[in-house]
Amino acid sequence: MAKRSHNEVQESLQELTRIFRPKDPRKFVKDYIRKYRITGGYEDELTTLVERELVKLNSPAS
């Protein structure tokens, strides 16, 4: 159950990243965690996820 909700958090954050394309991934994740009351300890992992998603969005499709 916890794993499923963690995956939902990741998918939601990826979607929001695609929509908003944040300039500052760390601030974006902090705001997300605060707004949706996500358990602490995931900030670095989620920031990395946002950074990877931004790289994907900025690279040309292959």
C-alpha positions as CSV (number, residue, x, y, z in Angstrom):
1,M,0.0,0.0,0.0
2,A,2.8,2.5,0.9
3,K,4.6,1.6,-2.3
4,R,1.6,2.3,-4.4
5,S,1.0,5.8,-2.8
6,H,4.7,6.5,-3.3
7,N,4.4,5.7,-7.0
8,E,1.4,7.9,-7.2
9,V,3.3,10.8,-5.7
10,Q,6.1,10.3,-8.2
11,E,3.7,10.1,-11.1
12,S,1.8,13.2,-9.9
13,L,5.1,15.1,-9.5
14,Q,6.2,14.1,-13.0
15,E,3.0,15.3,-14.5
16,L,3.2,18.7,-12.7
17,T,6.8,19.0,-13.8
18,R,5.7,18.6,-17.4
19,I,3.0,21.1,-17.0
20,F,4.8,23.8,-15.0
21,R,8.5,23.2,-16.1
22,P,9.9,24.8,-12.9
23,K,13.1,26.8,-13.0
24,D,14.1,25.8,-9.5
25,P,13.4,22.0,-8.9
26,R,14.3,22.1,-5.2
27,K,11.8,24.9,-4.5
28,F,9.2,23.2,-6.6
29,V,9.5,20.0,-4.6
30,K,9.5,21.9,-1.3
31,D,6.2,23.6,-2.3
32,Y,4.8,20.3,-3.5
33,I,5.7,18.5,-0.2
34,R,4.2,21.4,1.8
35,K,1.0,21.6,-0.3
36,Y,0.2,17.9,-0.4
37,R,1.6,17.1,3.1
38,I,4.0,14.5,1.9
39,T,6.0,12.6,4.6
40,G,9.5,14.1,5.0
41,G,12.6,12.3,3.9
42,Y,11.7,12.1,0.2
43,E,12.8,15.6,-0.8
44,D,16.2,14.7,-2.3
45,E,14.7,11.7,-4.2
46,L,11.8,13.8,-5.6
47,T,14.1,16.7,-6.5
48,T,16.2,14.2,-8.5
49,L,13.0,13.0,-10.2
50,V,12.0,16.5,-11.2
51,E,15.5,17.3,-12.5
52,R,15.5,14.1,-14.6
53,E,12.1,14.9,-16.0
54,L,13.2,18.4,-16.9
55,V,16.2,17.0,-18.8
56,K,13.9,14.7,-20.7
57,L,11.7,17.6,-21.6
58,N,14.6,19.7,-22.8
59,S,16.3,17.0,-24.9
60,P,15.2,16.4,-28.4
61,A,13.1,13.3,-29.0
62,S,15.0,10.4,-30.4
